[in-house]
């Protein structure tokens, strides 16, 4: 399945460890936002205004207690669909 085909509420996984690049409010640059393989849910989908072909996803990843964290902006290459993890 193509990540672009996913929609709000769909489950995804972090394709690699996602680290704050300095753009996340209330976080420090370099802070780990999601470990590789962490399960999350898409809560918003959009695109970069300057490049409408570049999709961005807001994903809430689970913490160690399986609670959903705050939304994190992710690129397609940051995410894997469930069948891509098998």
JOJOPE-V112995 format. One record per pair of residues at least 4 apart in sequence whose C-alpha atoms are under 8 Angstrom apart, sorted by the first residue. I is the first residue (numbers start at 1). J is the second residue. D is the distance in Angstrom with one decimal. If there is no record, write none. Layout:
I,J,D + I,J,D
This chain:
1,5,7.2 + 1,81,6.7 + 1,83,7.4 + 1,84,7.7 + 2,6,7.3 + 2,81,7.6 + 3,76,6.4 + 3,79,7.3 + 3,80,7.0 + 3,81,6.4 + 4,55,7.7 + 4,76,7.4 + 6,10,6.2 + 7,42,6.9 + 7,45,7.3 + 8,41,7.7 + 8,42,5.1 + 8,43,5.3 + 8,44,6.0 + 8,45,7.1 + 9,41,5.7 + 9,42,5.3 + 9,43,6.1 + 10,41,5.6 + 10,42,5.6 + 11,39,7.0 + 11,40,5.7 + 11,41,4.6 + 11,42,6.6 + 11,81,7.1 + 11,82,6.9 + 12,39,5.9 + 12,40,5.3 + 12,41,5.9 + 12,42,7.2 + 12,79,6.3 + 12,80,5.6 + 12,81,4.9 + 12,82,6.0 + 13,36,7.6 + 13,37,5.3 + 13,38,5.3 + 13,39,4.5 + 13,40,5.8 + 13,79,5.6 + 13,80,5.1 + 13,81,6.4 + 13,82,6.8 + 13,85,7.9 + 14,18,7.2 + 14,34,6.8 + 14,35,6.8 + 14,36,5.1 + 14,37,5.0 + 14,38,5.4 + 14,39,6.7 + 14,40,7.6 + 14,78,5.9 + 14,79,4.9 + 14,80,6.2 + 15,36,5.6 + 15,37,6.2 + 15,77,7.1 + 15,78,5.2 + 15,79,4.8 + 15,80,5.4 + 16,35,6.7 + 16,36,4.1 + 16,37,6.9 + 16,78,6.4 + 16,79,7.9 + 17,32,7.0 + 17,33,7.6 + 17,34,5.7 + 17,35,4.3 + 17,36,4.4 + 17,37,8.0 + 18,32,6.0 + 18,33,5.5 + 18,34,5.1 + 18,35,6.4 + 18,36,7.3 + 18,78,7.2 + 19,29,7.7 + 19,30,5.5 + 19,31,5.5 + 19,32,4.5 + 19,33,5.4 + 19,34,7.2 + 20,24,6.3 + 20,27,7.2 + 20,28,6.8 + 20,29,5.1 + 20,30,5.1 + 20,31,5.3 + 20,32,6.4 + 20,33,6.4 + 21,29,5.3 + 21,30,6.3 + 22,27,7.5 + 22,28,6.4 + 22,29,4.3 + 22,30,7.3 + 23,29,7.7 + 24,28,7.6 + 24,72,7.8 + 27,31,6.7 + 33,72,7.7 + 34,38,6.3 + 34,61,6.7 + 38,61,6.5 + 38,62,6.7 + 39,61,5.7 + 39,62,5.9 + 40,59,6.1 + 40,60,5.3 + 40,61,3.9 + 40,62,5.8 + 40,68,7.5 + 41,59,5.4 + 41,60,5.5 + 41,61,6.5 + 42,57,6.6 + 42,58,5.9 + 42,59,4.5 + 42,60,6.6 + 43,57,7.6 + 43,58,5.6 + 43,59,5.7 + 43,60,6.9 + 43,71,7.5 + 44,57,5.8 + 44,58,5.0 + 44,59,7.2 + 45,55,7.3 + 45,56,6.0 + 45,57,4.6 + 45,58,6.3 + 46,55,5.7 + 46,56,5.3 + 46,57,6.3 + 47,51,7.3 + 47,52,5.5 + 47,53,6.9 + 47,54,5.5 + 47,55,4.2 + 47,56,5.2 + 48,52,5.5 + 48,53,7.6 + 48,54,5.7 + 48,55,6.4 + 48,56,6.8 + 55,75,6.6 + 55,76,6.9 + 56,73,6.5 + 56,74,5.7 + 56,75,5.1 + 56,76,6.9 + 57,72,7.9 + 57,73,5.6 + 57,74,5.1 + 57,75,6.4 + 57,76,7.6 + 58,71,5.5 + 58,72,5.2 + 58,73,4.6 + 58,74,6.2 + 59,71,5.1 + 59,72,5.3 + 59,73,6.5 + 59,74,7.0 + 60,68,5.6 + 60,69,5.3 + 60,70,5.6 + 60,71,4.6 + 60,72,6.3 + 61,68,5.5 + 61,69,5.5 + 61,70,7.6 + 61,71,7.6 + 61,72,8.0 + 62,66,4.9 + 62,67,5.2 + 62,68,4.4 + 62,69,5.9 + 63,67,5.5 + 63,68,6.4 + 63,69,6.5 + 74,78,5.8 + 74,79,7.3 + 75,79,7.2 + 80,84,5.9 + 80,85,7.0 + 81,85,7.0 + 82,86,7.2
